[in-house]
């Protein structure tokens, strides 16, 4: 069937005494922590051989492995930042093609190291298949089929005789092939050619809103097609007759591939019920050993939709949304995950320090890290319903709020508390009431919660009791923020800001604008704060009372969902940008101007939080978690990567109070850069994450340490590779 921890960099200039003019710097890194190695949707996978694998997907992402998926070289924006890559196919170890939306066709002749854009007819392409290095076909929207007979130098349009979205194409030789698709509202088709596409004939038509998504043939006679609504079709006479069967439980099937006449796999998603009131979907892998008569579900770790499957050389791979990568080898029915991530959308995050934090979101998801986000562990929230916000007051005590719609009684809300760092969660309050949206605790015991219909809840005993308070408005209270126990603000959806200076006894209402759909806000002191609003706008106050328009973006389809400032000038906003991946912005002048941060995630961000001027996290849809720190990768002009690891002498040395530590790695690995005192006591962990091959520099700040001799070590996969001496002289 064919249907990093990479770092992105912020500007940094170091002394020319250290680097020559062939070295430049890119922008400050936002790198993946969920999903790793990356979390953009993967639409297709191609197994070149048991070691070499290529997968493609959103944000023009191309992943290439030379060791069976143990490590990946990842490239983003290969066809430009807005292109969606849908299909990949290789005819040998060197030559392959990628197709995608907006007329994207890419070719490689060096195994995927480099890709060149080919000139083709503009369309949205879904699938590609090559019978040999010269003859290939691409299918797309509105019955589009194009063909090349010279390896992609020229492409010609063929007549498909259907108006479907053609999702999959496969050939058994340069003359005979099939394509399948559907338009989702009337009918679906299987079409066939026996002369290389000069003529395409309709073999099968399905009605009742069916869509066929994938086709797989093992020879000129025997093939299968799968699609929506549990659909499976099989032919043993070259498509003259197609037998229709349906699988159990599976909602939609998106990919199919067969090893031989008996053994094959299909992937998609299936429905399951979380509770009496709610059902969800999870990724499904089906296997047949009797030619498709029976399909057996395979155990896998996917909670998300799987979009493509391929078998070759005793290896089976499946990929899908959130960047999931699953692999099975031999006749083993167990699937291992080559990716690690949350897999559910995240709405909020709460961090106590650089190491310990939580995030919460869809379907009761709560995850926790105690190692700066290198690992996120799922916690049992005790609910399948969505969580809107999370806050921890200390390492043990935290709260989440959420809600759902009961089909019998309407909306319900709940408040849960943990007193053991999130290991267990217990419901503090619940009831039939509008949705709860935001939490703010000013101490271990005093806190506020807001929600729909002017809902304002207050506790003075850590939530043992929650009391309703009136703020004098029935607006949807989107967010609540207290700078101390007395001074706080509430953000109303319809352009209102409510303020108290006496711990919520009295509230004053000020309408900032009549047109804004407010999202979130942030204060750094009693006077200075910012509001994010619809239409790509930000409002600001410098006295805590009066607000003015601080920023208005050019595209009002974009916007901020969350905002965070580390001082009066420096802040970050995260949200969404229509048709663009740069959904994190930074300001260094108090919000007057915002600069796009280049991020490798084509998704919506819902929350951003910082624990220091250099260290922060952004979380969002599809379980995305990105982190930034002040680790910067050197971008060599000549693109030369190290042929081995290295650790250079720090510069300057002696230093006061900062110095730069440069190192390089030649292969993917988990890298640590640690600082020790003269007795060997570990003082600081500057780097502790999975890195791709490259040259890196990290700043060490010795402000909190006395003058003396220190040592720093480079560790790769837990093994010390080199150690050097440096001198702090104050």
N, C-alpha and C positions, 0 to 999 in steps of 0.2 A: 504494500500500500504506500502511495506517496501522497499524499494529499498536499571576597576578594578581599575576595575582598578587594576589588579594584578601587583605587582611590581617585577621586576627582579633586581638583586642586584650586586653592585661593592664592592670590598673588603674594609673593614673598621675595624680597631681594636680600641677598647676603653679600658679604664683602668680596670684592674682586680679588682680594688676596687669597681667597680660598678657591674660587671657581673662575675659570677662564670664560671668555666671551662666547664659547660654544654651548654654555649651559644656560637654559632659561627656566622659569618657574611658572607653573600653572596655578590653578586656584585651590583654595583650602578644601580639604577632603571631606566629602560626605560619602561614607562607605556603608555597605550592606552589613547588617547584623541579623536581619530576617527579611527574606529568606537568604541563606548563603548556599552556594556561591553567589547567587543573584536572584531577584524576585520578580522580574518582569515575566509576563505570561509567555510560555513556550508553546508555539503552535505546531511544530513539527520536529522530528528527529530523524537522522540518517545514520545508520551503522555502516561505515565504510569497511571495517573489519573488526575483529574482536577488541582491538585496542583503540582504533580511531573512530570517534563519534563526533557528529556535529548537530547542534540544535539551534533553532532560530525562533524569534518571537518579537514581542513589542519593543518599542524604542529602538528598532533596527538592531536588536541584540543578536549576536552570533557567538555561540559557545563552541569551543573546540577542545577535545581531549585526545591525547595520544597514549593514555594508559588506562583505557577502559572506564573512564569516568572518575578515577581517583582524584585527578586535578583537571582544572579547566583554564584555558586561555579565553578571556571574555572581551569582546569588542562591542561597544555601543555606538549607535548612530552611524552604522556602516553605510546606510543608504541615505543618511540625513536624519535629523532629530524627529521628524514627524511620520516616518515611514513604518508601516506595520508589516513585518516579514511573516509570510504564511506557510512557505514550503521550501524544502531543501532536498536536493538530489545529487548524488555523485555517481559517475559512471566508472571511475577508478579512484585510486588513492590521491590523485592530483587534481582531477578535473571535476568540477561540480557547479551547480547553479542554485541560486536562491531567487524566489519570486515573492512579491508582496503587493501592497496596495499602491495606488497612484502610479501604476505603470512600472513598478520596480522589478528589474531583472538584473541580477548580479552574477558574475562568473569568476571562478578561480581556476588557476592552473598550477597552483603550488600547495594543494591540500587544504586551502582555507586560510592560509597566512595572509594573503592579500586578495581583495575583491575589486573587480572593475564593473562599473555600471554600463550595461548594454542599452543601446538605443532601440526602443520597441514602441509599439502602439500603446497609447494611454488607456489603461483600464485598471480595475481592481482584480488582481490575480490571486487565485486560491491554491493552485496545485501545479506541479510540474513533473514531467517524466521524460527521461531520455532513453531511447532504445540502444544508442551507442553514442560515441563522442560527437557525432554530427547531427543525428536526427532526434529532435525533441519537440514536446508539446507543452503548452501552458493553457490552463483554463481559468475562467474568471466569471465576473458578473454578466448578466444579460446574455447568457449563452456564448460568451466570448471564448474562442479557441484560436491560438496563434501557433505557428509551426516554423521550425528552422531546419534546414538540411545542411547547414555549414557551421554547426557549432555555435550558433547565436550571432554570427556576423549580420545575418538578415533574418527578419521575421515576417511571415505572411499570415494574414487573417484567413481562417477557414469558416465554412458555413456549418453551424451545428444543427440548425433547424429547430432549436428550442430557445426559449427566452429565460431559462432557469439561471439561477446561480449555480454554476458548475463547480462543485466543491472538490472533486477528486478525478484524476485521470491516471490510467495505467495501460501500458502496452506490453505485449508478450514478444513482439518483434517489431521491426520498423514499419510493418504494414497494418498489424492487427492490434486494436486497442479499444478501450471503453472509457466513458466518462459518465459521472452521475451527479445529480443535483436536485434542485427544486426551488420553487419561489415562495413556499411557505403559506400561500393563501389559496391555491387551487390544485396544483398537480406537481408531480415529480417525474423525472424521466431517467432511463438508462439508454444511452446512445452508443453505437458501435461503428467502427470503420474497419474495412479490410484492405484499404489502399492508402494508408498513411494519412488519412484525414481529408483526402480529396472529396470524399463523400462520407457523411455521417448519417446513419439511419436510426430511427427510434426503435428500440427493442421492447421497452416496457414503460408503461405509464401508470402511475399511482395517483389516486385521488384522495379526498378527505384530509387535506392539509398535511400530507406526508412530505418529508424532505429526506433525501438520501445524501449521506455525508462522506462516505468512503467506499472504495472498491479495491478488491484484491484478487488477482488471478495467478494460478500456479502453472497453467499451460493454456493452450488455445481453447480448451473445452471447459475447464472447471474454474469457477470463480464465485465470489461472494460480494454482497453489498450490504451496508448497514446504514441506519439512519434514526430519525426521531421516532418516539413512541414505540420503543422496544423492537424496531424493525430489523429483520435479517432476511436477506434473499440469497438463494443459491441456484447456480446453473451447472449442469454437467454436459450441456450440448452447445457450448459456445454462445449461450444467451438466447437461443431459440425459445427456451422455456425457463422461467424463473419461478422457483418455489418459495413462497412467503411463509416465514415463521416469525414468532415473536418471543423474546426472552422474558423471564419473570423479573419483576421489580425494577428493572432498569428503565429510566425515563428516556434518555437519549443516548445514542451511540455515535461517536465522532470519528473513530478510527478502527480499522481492521487490517490484520495481516496474517497470512498463513505460511506455515513451514512446509507442509505437504498436503496431501489430499485429506488427511485426518486431523492434523493439529493446527490450531489457529487461535488468535487472541482478538478480542474486541474491547475497546475502552470508551468511557463516557462518564455518566453520573447516574446515581440512583436516588430515589426518595427514601427517607426514613423519618419516623415520627419521634420528635423530642419529648412530646407530652400530649395530653389530650387535645391541646389547642394549636400545636405548632408542628409543622414538618419542615425538614431541611433536606439538603442534598449532600452527597459525598461522592468522591471519585470511585469509579467501578472498573474492575478488570475482570473480564470473562475469558475462560479458556474452554475450548472444545477438543476432544480427542476422537470424535466420531464424525468428522466432516461437517459439524454444525447442527447435527440433530439435537444435541444437548449442550448447554453452556453452563459451566460451573464457575461461580464467583471465586476469585482469588483473593486471599488475604493481602491487604496492602495498607499503607499508612496514610493514604490520601484522604483528606477531608474536602478536597476541591475537585473541580472538573478536570478530567483527563481528556486530551484533545488528539493525541496521536500515539500510535504504537508501531514498532517495527521489529522484525526478527531477522537475524543474519548471523552466520558463523557461531551458532550455539549461544547467542546473546539476544535477549529481548529487552527493549527499552520502551518506556512510556513517559510522556511529558504532558504538562498542562498548565493551568493557571497557577499564579504565585510562584512560578519558576520551578515547579516540582519536577524531580528527576527520579524515576524508579527503574530498577534493573533486576532482571532474573537471568540466571545462567543455566545451561543444560536442561534437564527435565525437571529441575527444581521448581516447585510451585510457590516458593517463598520469594517475595519481592523485597529488596532492600532499597532504602531511600538514599540517594546520593546527594540530597539536599536537606537542609535543616531550616525550619521556619515555623511561624505561628499558624498560617493558613486561614486565619479569620481576621476580618477587618478590625482595626483598633481605633478607638475613639478618644482615648485620654491616656496620659502618662503622669507618673509621680515619682520623683527622685529625691532621696535624702542626701546623697553625696555622689561623688564620681563613680562609686562602685555599686550602690544598691538602689534599685528602682523597680517599679511595677508599671504594667500597662493593661488596660481593660478595653473590651469591645464587644463585638457581635457574639451571639449565642453563648453568653455567659463566660466569655474568654477572659482569663486573668493569667498573665505571665509575670515572672519575677527574675531579676538578675542580681547576682552578688559579685560579679566579676567584670563590671563596666560594660555589660552587654555582650560579652563574648559568648555566653550561654544564657538562654532564656528557658526557664522551666515552667511548664503548665501547672497552675494551681486549680484545685477543685472549688469552684465558686458555689456549687450547689444549685445552680440554675442554668437553664438553656436559653434564657431570655437575654435581650441585649442590655449591655451596661453602658451608661452614658458618661460616667465620670468616676474617677478614683483619686483618693488622697490618703497618704500615710502621714501621721503626725510624728511618729518615731519608728524605730526598727520593728516594733511589735504591733502597733495599733494603726489600723487603717479602715477606710469605709469605701463602699461602692454604692451607686444608686442606679436604678434601671426601671424598666417597665415593659408592658406588653398589652396587647388588646385581646381580651377574653371575648369569644364569640357570643357568650351569653350575657355577660354583665358589663362589657365595655372595658375601658382602660383600667389597668391596675399598676400600682407602683410598689417598689420595695426598697428598703435600706438594709444593707448587710455590713457587719463589722467583723474584723479579724483582730485577735489579740495575740497571735503567735506568728506574726510576719507573713500571713497569708496562707499558712498551711491549712487552716480551716476557716470557714466563713459561716456566720450565723445571722439569721434575719432579725433585725432590731424592730422594724416596723413595716407594715404593708397595709394596703387597703385599696378600695375602689376610688381612684382619684387620678387626675391628669399626670402626665409624664413628668418625672423628675430629671433635671438637666445638669445640675452643677453642685459641687461641694466645696466648702472652704472652712478649714479649721484654723483657728488662731492660737490654739494651745492643745494640750493632750485631752482637754475636756470640753472646750467651747468651740462650737461649730455651727455652720449655717448650710442649708440646702434650699435650692430654688427649683421652680418648675413652671408648668403651664398654669394659666388662669390666675396669675398672681400668687402662686404658692410660695410661701416662705416658712421654713421650719427652722427651729432653734433648739439647741441643746446646751446645757451647762454641765452635764455629767457623762460626757463621752458617748452620748447616744442612748443611754439607758432609757431616757425619756426624750421624746421629740414633741415640741409644742408649736402649734400654728401661731404665726405672727402676721399682722397686717401691715403692709407697706403702702396702702392706699391706692393700689392699682390692680387691675385684672389682666394686665398685659402678660404675655408669655415671658417669664424671667429666664433669659438664656444663660446668664452667668452671674456669679456672685464673687466679690473679691474684697477681703479685709486686709488692710495694711498693718493693723494692730487690733487689740480687743475692742476699740471704740470706733475707729474710722473705717467705713466700708461703703461699697457701691454695689448696685444691682443693675444689670444691663437688660433693658426691655427690648423685645423684638421690634417694636414699632417706633424706634428712634428715641426712646426715653431712657434717661439715666436717673436712678434713684440714689440718694446719698444720705448717710447717717454719720453723725459725729458723737453719738451717745449710745453706742452698742445696740442700735436697732430700736431704741425706744421711740424715736421720731425719724421720719424719712421725708426728704424734700425731693420733688420730682422736677426734672428739667428736660424739656424736649430739645434734643440736639438737632434733629432734622425730622421732617415729616415723611421723607421718602426712603430712608435707609432701613435695610433689613440687617440689624446688628448681629454679629456673630460671637465675638469674644473680646475681652479687654485685659489690660495688664497695667499695674502701677509699680513704680520704683520707690515712691515716697508718698507723703500726704498730698502733694501738689501735682505731681507729674504722672500722667497716664495716657494710654492710647486705646482706641476702640477700632476693631475691624468691622467693616460694613460692606453690604452688597454693592455691586457696581465697581469693585476694585478700589474702594476708598478706605482711608484711615483718618479718624478724628483724634484730636489731642487736646489735653488740658494742661495748663501750667499752674493752676490754682486749685484744682480739685473740684471746681464748680462750673466754670465756663469752658465750652468746647468749641474748637474751630477745625475746619477741614485742613488736615495736615498733608494729605497725599491723595491724588486722584490719578489712577492708572489710565493708560490710553485705551485699553480694551475692557469695557465694563462687563464682559462675560467672564473675566477672571476675578479672583477674589482670595481673601485670607480667611482661613478657618481658625487660626491660632496665631498668637503673637507673644514674644518674650523679649525683654530687655535686660541686659546685664549692667547697664549704667544709663545715664541720661542721653547718651549719644548712640550707643551700640545696641542694635536689636535685630531680631530675625522674625520673619513672618512666613507661615506655611499654609498652603491651601491648594488651589487648583488654578490651572491656566488652560483655557480652551485651545485644544490642538497643540499644546506645547508642553514639554516635560519639565521646564524650569519652574517648579512650583514652590521653591524656597527662595526667599529674598532676604537681603541684608541691608541695613542702614548704618551709617556711621555719623549721621548728623541729626539724630533725634527723630527720624522718620520723614524728613523733608524729601529725601531721595532714597530709592531702593534699587539695589543691583541684584540681578539674577544670580543665584548660586547654581552652578552646573551640577546637576544630580543625575544619577543613573537609574532613576526610578520614574517610569511613566504612569504615575498614579496620583490619587488625591491624598493630601496630608491633612490630618484632623487635629493634631496636637504637636506642639514643639516646646521643649523645656531645656534649660541650661543649668548646670551646676557650677560653672565657672566661666570666665570670659572665653575660654577656648573649647570647652567640652559641653556638648549638647546632643540631644536626640530628637528626631522627628518620627512620628508614627502615623499610620494611615490605613487606607483601604488595602485589601488583599494581604493583611498581616505585615505590611512593610514596616521595618524599623531601620532607620539610617542613623549613623552617628558621625559627629565631627570632632576632631581634636586638632592639635597643631602639628601633627605629622604631615610633612610635605614630601611629595615625590619629585625628584629631579627629572625634568623632561629633556633628555639629550636631543640636541638638534639632529645628530646623525642616527638617532634611534638605536644606538648600540647598548645592548643589555649586558650585564656582567656575565662572564663565563664561569664565575665561581662566587662564593660569598666573600665579602670584605667588611672590615670595620676600620675606619680611618681615625687618625688622631684628632681629638676635638680641637676646635678653633673658636675663639682664641684660647690659648693655654700658656700661662695661668689666665684665669678669668675672674670677673666680678661684675654682676652676679650671674650672668647668663653665658652659655657657650653652646655651640652647635655640634651635634654628633651625627656623622654621616656613615651610612652602611649600605650595602647592596646585597641582593640575593639573586641567584641564577635560576631558581625554580620555585614553584608554589610551596609554601610552608607556613607553619605557625611560628611567628617570630616574636621574640621577647628582647627588649633592651632594658637592662637593669643597672641601677647605680648602687654601689656599696661603699661603706666607710672603710678605714684602714684595717679594722678588725674583721671585715668580711660580713658585717651586718647589712642586710638589704634595706636600703633607704627609700628607693623609688622605683616604680615600674613605668618606664616611659612609653613602651610599646608592648602590647600583648594581644596580638590578633593575627588572623590569616592574611598573608600578603601575597601579591602576585610578583613575578620577577621584575626587578627594577632597582633604581638607586633612590635612597631615601635620606632625609635629614630631619633630626628631631632636636628641638631646643631644650636644654636643661637649665632650670632656674635654681640657683643655689642661695637665694635670699634667706631661706629659713635654716641654713646650715652654717656652722662656723668655718673659719679658714682652716685649710688642711689638705691632706692628700686623699683622693677618692679614686675609685675604680669603676669602670663600666664594662659590661659584658654583653655580647651578642649571642643569643640562644636561638637555635632553629630546631623545631620539633622537640624541644626539651633538652637539647644537647648544646653545651657551651662550645661555641666556635672560636671566639677570640675575646680577649680582655685587654683593656688599656688603662693607663694611669692618667689622671688629670689633677690639677692643683687649683683650688679656690683660694684666692688671695684678696682679703678685704682690707 
